[in-house]
């Protein structure tokens, strides 16, 4: 039986660009993959504890016995429903509006909403929160709960085009850098997987 390759991948990557790499790898090898869904800020810890052999990570630091490759950046857009925009942001993206409007957060380690409020508008976010631990659940909850949140641009652009969601302010994406860290064990199958991951990232992610 071939070795099962355990890989840690953040939820937004598995919902957007990473399946292409996994599909191409599956076609070219016999090695099965076991995905561990983990926040990109913590996935490198899974490598350090030998739980996985490779990880999509937000951590550029070296991991002993591993190699780290920069992949590119996954862009996020701040979005809400048209109704929510008209209700909470009709006078602009103010501090009062930010802290009055319901906000979606993926989990307690998710700091993207607060990061955007701070970097784009100079606001320290202190808003009521809903917690949604699923990329597609997060997207579906945005219009349903009249809340705003940071959405992967690749997922949300069709919703914006259809008028289901609007950007809080246009052309102000937040970029999250991603890295691919791989163990030196099982070098042959991991090299093949890495080649497909890098190719998929090159096609889908933003530079820098």
N, C-alpha and C positions, 0 to 999 in steps of 0.2 A: 504494500500500500504506500502511495506517495505521502510525504509529509504534508500535513495541513499547515499552511502559513497563516499565523495569526497577525492581523494588522489592525492598528488603532487608527480610526478616521473620525474626524469631527462630523457632526450631523449635517451641517450645511454642505460640506464637500461630498458626502455620500448622496445628498439630494440633488447635486448639480453635476460636477465635472468628473468625479472619480469613477462612476460606473462604466464610463467609456474605457478607462484603463483596465478595470477588472474584466470587462467583457473581452477585450483584445488579448489579455493575458490568458484567459480561460480557453480561448480558441487555439492558442499557440503552445500550451503546456497541459500536463495532466494534474497539476498541483491544485488542490482545493484551497479556497480562502475562507478564513473565519474572521468576520469583522467585529471589532470591539468599538462601540460608539463612545467616543470620549472627547471632551472639550479640548480644543487645540492647545490651550495653555497647560494642559496636564498630560497629554498623550505621551510626551517624552518620558514621563515618570513610569509609564507602562513598560517602556524599553529598559529603563534602569532596573526595574524589578523582574525582568525576564518574562513578563506576561505576554509580550508580543515580539515579533521579529522585525517589524517595520511600523512606521507611524507617520501620518500627516500631522505636523506639529506647528505651533506658532513660536517655538523655542529654537533660536539659532545656536544655542550653546552645544558644545560637543558632548556626546554621550560615549562613555568608555566602551570600546569594542564596536563602535558604530561609525557610519559615515553620514554626514548631513549635506543635503543639496538644497539650494534655494529654488523654489518652484515658481513664485510669482505671488500676486495678491488677489484675494477674493474681495470684490467690491460690494458694499452694502449701501442701500438707499433708505432714508427715513420716509416711511409711508403711513398713510391712514386713509380711511374712507372719505369720499367727498362730503358726506354728512358730518363726520367728525371734524374735518377741516373747517366747514362752515360754522360749526358750533363752537369750537375751541380756538381756532386760529384766524378768525375773520379779521382781527386787528393786527395780525402779524405773528411772528415767532418770538414772542416776548417771554420774559421769565415767568410772569403770571400765567400765561397760557401753557407753558411747559409744565408747570407744577400743578395745574388744574386738570389737564387732560390725562385720561387713563393711558398708561403705558404698558406695553407687553415686554416681558423679559423671559428669555429662554430658561435660565436657571440663575441661581444666586451668584455664580461666577461670571455671568454675562454682563460685561461693563460697556457694551457698545452704545446703548442708548445714552448713558451718562457721558461717555467719551464724546459723542457727537454734540450733545447739548453744550458741553464745555468748550470743545474746539471750534465749533461753528458759530455758536451764539453767546459764549461766555457765561453760560448758565450752569449752576450747580443743581443737578436734577434732584428733586424731592417730590416725586409724583406718586399717585396711587398706582399700584402694580398688579398685573395679572401674570401668572407664571405658566408657560406652555412649553413642555419639554419635547417638542417635535418640530422639525423644520416645516413640514407641510401643515401641521396643526397650528403653528405660529402664523403661517401665511393665511390660512383659512380663518383664524381668529381675528385678524386685523379688521376686516369689514364687519364681521359678526358682532364683535364686542365694542365697536366704535372706539378702538384704541389705536395708538400709533406704535410703531416698532421699527427696528432696523432689519431689512430684508435683503437676502442675497439678490443682487441686481439681475442675475441670470434667471432667477425664479420669478421675480416680481414684474419684470418689464411687460410681459403679455397682459397682466392685470392692469397696469397703468394704461396700456394701449387701448384696452377695452373700457376704460373709464371706471373700473371697479375700485381702483385705488389712485391716490394722487401723492406726489412727493411733497413733503413739508416745505422744502425750498429746492428748486431745480438745480441740477448740476453741482451738488455738494456731497459726493459720495465719500464714504469712509472706507479705507483700504486696510485689510488684514493680511499681513505677510504670512505665507505658508512655506513650510520646509518639509522635505522628505528625508527621514532618518532611518537608516537600515542597518541591521546587524551584519556582522561579517560572517556569521554562520549561514549555512545553506546558500553559499554565494551564487551558485548557478541559477536556481529559480528566482532568487531575489534580484539578480541582475536583470533577468527578463522582465520581472514585474516593474523594476525601477525604470527600464526603458519605456514601457507603456505609460507609466505614471508621468514621466517627464514629457512625453509627447502629448498626452491629454492636457497636462497643465499648460504647455506652450500654446495649444489651440484655444484654451478657455480662460485662463487667468490673465490678469493684467501684469505688465512688467513693473518690477520694483515694489 
